[in-house]
Amino acid sequence: MASFIKVLRQLLILVLVLASGMLVWNFDRLTTSRKYQHYRKALSWKLTNDTKSNLTDVQYLKIDTGNWSAFPYPLNVDMVELVRKLKSNIPVEHKPLFVYQYNFKHYRIDKCVDGSPFFIFLIKSAVNNVKNRVAIRETWSHSSLMEKYNSVRLFLVGTPDTQLKRSAVEEENDLHKDIIIMSFRDSYHNNTLKTIGAIHWTVQHCNRSKFVVFVDDDMLVSTTRLVTFLKNEANLSTFFGGYISKHRAVRNKKSKWYVSQKDYPHVSYPPMPSGGFMITTMNFVIDLHIASQFTKRFILDDCYLGILAYKLHVKPVYIRSVYVVPIHNSSRLFNTKLIAAHGYNPPSLKSAWKALQIKFHP
């Protein structure tokens, strides 16, 4: 009888362990879904399978754009026509609203000067996030991968507020030669300057690259899957994609996303890639470069890019393999078609990267 009770107890423990495992897994899916379901609910468009892509994880958004006039924002001009004229060296009557007056400090990028990179990583990084940059160099943008895929890795930082920090980031750049230091103060509210600065730099110094991939320094990227994706999109002249969402303007003055009605009068923003990852073609980067000079600066960089894309009549592409939440479970990393996921610190990035190596060698 005692042995029977012992066996029964062991079976009960096993059942409880299995049940708790399923509960944790389902709770993870549920909380992740609830936490980010507002992104999906905010979409005012229907996803359609009318795609130009060979990949099943890409969906083009059917946007009810009307005459592209739902989000007027200065300058209120025909931006498509203005950009066309300037690209054809035809004078325009309008004066720029956003003249970029900042300088770049960087090393010569041989692949940009002498070659034509397949893509360039532009990694937006806080100047203090040294460990993030170290982890990224050791994982998804390792020098061997950059060489293998004919690509370039560059970190984007502003100017530190102390001489000690300035010296530190300059020494880091002397060692790795992969940082663009911009001449404005490094802060969250200067992210638009950082992103538009990256666009200006790319057009001036690396415009033979086929694709430009904008990334935050807390992202995991599957480099191999990214390359596969880009090869399938290589024939497109204009591409602007990521995790596409639509957000309402925040009027709470305590929020870091606060925007006054004077600065932005509309209830919501045009569709935009969010979560720290977006893919563009160089042709579209050139259009952004021109359009930004004739569009009033906006404090939130992802919203600003959405505004620019809307003014250029470019529909963003929703990529289902880009996640706005981190994926830590090894089996999920192994089985998903993940291209990128958001929300990693250096240890979790390295751990997730190791899990990806089980699937393939990126």
Secondary structure, 3 states (H helix, E strand, C coil): CHHHHHHHHHHHHHHHHHHHHHHHHHHHHHHHHHHHHHHHHHCCCEEECCCCCCCCCEEEEECCCCCCCCCCCCCCCCHHHHHHHHHCCCCCCCCCCCCCCCCEECCCCHHHHHCCCCEEEEEECCCCCHHHHHHHHHCCCCHHHHHHCCEEEEEEEEECCCHHHHHHHHHHHHHHCCEEEEEEECCHHHHHHHHHHHHHHHHHHCCCCCEEEEEECCEEECHHHHHHHHHHCCCCCCCEEEEEECCECECCCCCCCECCCCCCCCCECCCEEEEEEEEEEHHHHHHHHHHHHCCCCCCCHHHHHHHHHHHCCCCCEEECCEECCCCCCHHHHHHCCCCEEECCCHHHHHHHHHHHHHHCCC
